[in-house]
C-alpha cells in the first residue's frame, strides 16, 4: 500500500472562541457548600439527622399532644399496657408514660446541648490560648488540664450533689467540670498545626495582635474538627445525665428523666416490659442518631475524604 504524502490541505484550522475558552465549565462552590453536598449524599448521616430532628420536635410538642401530664398520680390506672388512651402505657403510679418519655427527652436534650455549649466555649478559648502561645504557658496549661481530667466524673457529680441540691443545673455543672478538656485538646492540636502557616505569618507581619490572629484566623479555620467534636460530645452528655439520674443523682421526682424511668421500671421489667422499653429505646435511638450524624459530618468536613 502506497503512503500518500501529508500536505497542509489535510488539516483544518480550528476556530478559537476566546469567550468560550475562558468560560468556567463547573460552578465554583465554597468549602462549606461542598461539605454539605457530601454530607447530603451520605444516607446514613442524613438518616441520623432526620431522626434527631424528629426527636427534638417530639421533645417540644410531645407532652402537649396528650391530655395527660407527666406528674399526676392516678392509682386506678397503674401499670396499664400501651393502648389508644395511653399510647406508651402507664407506670406504677398511674402516670402517663408517653408524657413522661417526651418530658425526659426534653430534659436530656436540654442538658446535652447546654453542657456541650459550655464545654465548647471553655474548650475553644482554653485550647486556643494553649496551642497558640506554646512554650512554658502551653506546658503549664496542659498539665492543669491533665490533672482535672484525671478526676473521675462520678466523684465530681457526687460532690456537687452533696454541696448543691440535685437539679438540672447541678448536672450541667458536673458535666462541665471535666467535659471541656477533650475539646481543648482538639483545638490545641489544630492551633499547633495552623499557627506557622503562611496566612498567619502574613497577618503577624502586618502587625495583627495575637488575639486577632487567634479569633479571626486560627479558630475559624479549625471549625471542622470543632463542630465534629461538639456533635459527638452531645450524646456523651445525654448518656451521662441518664446515668446520673439512674443513680439518683440527677433530676428528682416528680420530674421525668429517661434515667429515672429506667430505674423505676427495673423491679417490674419482666411483668411490665413497656415501662423500660420506651425510655431505653429512645436513649439508644438518640445515641445512635448522634453518632451516625457525627461520623458523616466528620467525613464531610475532612478534605482527605474528597473524591
N, C-alpha and C positions, 0 to 999 in steps of 0.2 A: 504494500500500500504506500503510495507516494504522499509524503508530507507536504502540505501546501504551505507556502510562506505566510507568516503573520504580518499583516500590514495595519496601518492606522485605521483603515476602513472597517476593521473588525471590532473596533471599540467605539463606544458611545459615551460622550462626556456627561457625567451625572450632574444634574442641576442641584444647586445648593441653595436652600432656603434658610437664610440667616436667622429669621424669627423662629422657624421650626427647630433649628439646631439648638437654640437657647431655651427652648420650652422645657419646663420641668414635667417629666413624664409621671412621676409619683408625687402625691401630695405630701408636703412636709408636715410632720406631726411632732408634737412635743414629747418629752420623755414620759410625762405623766399620762398623756393620752395613749402612748404606746403601751405603757404598763396596764392601763385599763382594758385595752383591746386584748392583750394576752390573758389578763385575768378573766375577761368575759368568755374567752374561748375555753377556759378550764371549767368543765361542767361540775367537777367535784367541789371546787371553791364556790361556784355560783349556787350550788345546792345548799352548801353551808350558809351562805349569805341569805338566801331566801328563808331558810329555817330560822335564822337569827331575827330577821325582820318580823316573821310571824310570831315568834316568842315575845319580842318586845311589844308588838301590838296587843297580844293577848294579856301580857302583864299589865297593860294600861287599861284595857276595856274589860278584861275577864271578870274581875269582881263586880263590874257594873251591869253585866248582862244576865245575871242570875238574881232572882228575888230574895235569895238568902245571903246573909252576911257570913263573915268568917269567924266570928267570936261568940255568937249567941248559942247557948246550950239548950238542947231540946231532948230530954231523956226519953221521950216517947218515940224518937226516931233514931235510936242508936244502932250503929253498925248495919245500916241498910246497904244492899248492893247497888251498883250503878243502875239507874232507871231513867225514865223520861222526866221524872220530877227532880231527882238528884243525879246529875249526869255522871259524877265520879263517886257516888255513894256518900255515906256519912261515916263519922268516926265514933269512938266510944262515948262521946258526949252529945251526939246528935248534930254536930256541926257539919255544914255542907263542905264536902271535900273539893268540889270544883272551885268554890270561892277561896278556900284556904290554899289550894295549889297555886292559883294565879296570884294571890297575895304573897305567897312565898317566892314566886318568880319575880315579883316586883321588888321585894326586899333583896333578893340575891343579885339582881341586876343593878340596883342602886349601890349596893356595897361593892360589887365588882367594878363598875365604871368609876365610882368615886375614889376607891383605893388606887386604881390604875392611873387616874388623872393626877392624883397627888404624887404617886411614885414617878410618874413621867416628869412632873415639874422639878422635883428634887433631884432625880437621877440625871436629867439633862444638864441642869446647872452644875451639879457637883462633878459629874463626869467630864463635862466640857472644860471646866476650870482645871481639873486634874490632868487631863490629856494635853491641853494647850500649854499650860505652864511648864510641865515637865520638871526634871531635876529633883531637888530636895522636896519641894512642895508636893510633887506627884507622889514621891515615896511616902511621905507622912500621911497624906490623904488616903492613899491606897491601903496603908496599914490600918488606919482607923476604920475604913470600910470592911476590911477583913475581920477585924475584932468584932464589929457589930454583926457581921454575917455569921459568926461562929455561935451567936446566942440562939438557942432554939426558939422557934416561933411560938410553940405551945407554951413554953415557960413565960414568954413575954405576955401572951394573952391572959394567962392565969394571974400574973402580977397586976395587969391593968384591970382585970375584973375585980380583984381584991381591993384595989385602990378606988376604982370608979364602979358605978352600977352597970350591970350588963345591958348593953343597948347597941343600936346600930353604930352610933358614934364611937363607942369603945371598940367594936370590931374593926371599923375602918382604921382607927388609930393603931390597933395591934397589927394590922396588915401592913401599915406604912412604916413601922419601926425598922424592919429589915427588907421590905419589898422593893425599895428603890435601888438597892445595891446592884442587882443584875442589870438594870437599865444604865446605871452609872458606869459599869464596866464596859458595856456595849458602846456607849458614847465615848469613853476614854480611848478605846481601840480605834474608833473612827477618827478621833481628833489626831491621834498619833500618826495615822496614815495620811491625813489631808494637810496637816499644818506646814509641811515642807513642799507642797505643790506650788506650781508657778503662779497661779492666781492669788495665792496667799502671799507669796513673796512680792508680787507686784503691788498688792494692796498695802503691804507693810512699807514698801519703798516710797509709796505716795503719802506716807505719814498717817495712815489709819491707826486708830488706837486698838489695843488688844481686845477690848470689849466689843468694838465694832466688827473686828475680824471674826470673833467668836460667834456673835449672834446674827451677823448679816451674811457671813460666808460659810463658816465651818458647819454650824448646826443645820442650816437649810440644805447643805449638800450631804447631810447624814440622815435625812428624813426617812429614807427607805428602811434601813435597819431599825430605826427608832419606831416606825409605825408597825413593823412586823413584831418587834418585841412587845409593844403595847398590846397588840391583838392577842398575843399568846399569854400576856400577863392577866388579862381579864378573866379567863376561865380558871386560872390558878387562884385568883382572889375569890371567885364564886365557890369553888370547891373548899377553900379554907373556911369560908363563912359557914358552909354546910357542916363541916367537921366540928367547928366550934359550937354551933347550935346543937348538933347531935350530942355533944358532951355536956350540954347545959351551960356553956359559957357565952352563948350568943343571945339572940332576942328571946325574951321571956314571954310566957303565956299571958294573955290570950293571943298575942301576935303570932302570925303564922310564918314558918320558915320550912324549907324543904328538909333541913337537918332535924328540926324538932318533930316534924311529921313522921319522919322515918323512925326516930327514937320512940315516939308514942305507939307506933304500929308494930314494933318488934315482938312484943309479947303475944300478939294475936295474928302474926303474919301467915300462919298456916290456915287458921279458921277464916280470917277476913283478908285475903291477899290483896284486894284492891286498895287497901289503906296504905300499903307500902309500894304498890306497883306504880301508881301515878307520880308521886314525888321522885322515886328512883328513876323512872323513865325520863322525866323532864330534866333531871340533873345530868343523866347520861347524854340526852339529846343536846343539851346546851354545851356540854364539854366537847362533844363530837363536832358540833357545828362550828364552834370557835376554832378548833384545831384544823378542820377542813379548810375553813376560810383563811386562817393564818398561814397554812402551808402553801395555798395557792397564791396568797399575797406575797409571800417570800419569793416564790418562783417568778412572779410577775415583775417584782422590783429588782431582781437580780440581773444585771446586764449579761452575766455569763450564760444565762438561760435563753438568750435570744437565738432564734434560728436564722 
